[in-house]
Amino acid sequence: MNLENTKAQMRKGVLELCILNMLKERDAYANEIISELKKAELIVVEGTLYPLLTRLKNGGLLAYRWEESTSGPPRKYYTLTELGNSALKELRQSWEKLQQAVNQSIDEINEK
C-alpha cells in the first residue's frame, strides 16, 4: 500500500471545502489560494488547483473578476457566490459529521 498516495487523496478530498471556506472570508487569486493552502500544509500545485477552480466556477459556486496588478499581468480574483455559500454550509456540516464518525471509530478501536 502506498501511504503517500492515500494521504494525498485524503487532502484532495477536502480541498473544495478549504477553498470555499477561504473565499468566504475574502476574494483571492490562484497564487494566494495556493499560498494559504501551503500554510495549512495542504500542499497543492497549479495543475491541481486550476481544474478545481474551473469545476467550482462551472458549478456556479464561484465567480471571478479580472483586476489589474501593479506587479505583472491582470489577476483573476475568485469570489464565493450565493450558491457557493450554501454549498459551503452543507460541506461544513458533512465534514463535521464525518469527523465525528471517524473520531468515534478510532476511539472505539483504541478502547479495545
Beta strands, then each sheet from edge to edge (+ up, - down):
strand 1: 28-29
strand 2: 62-69
strand 3: 72-80
sheet 1: 1+ 3- 2+
end
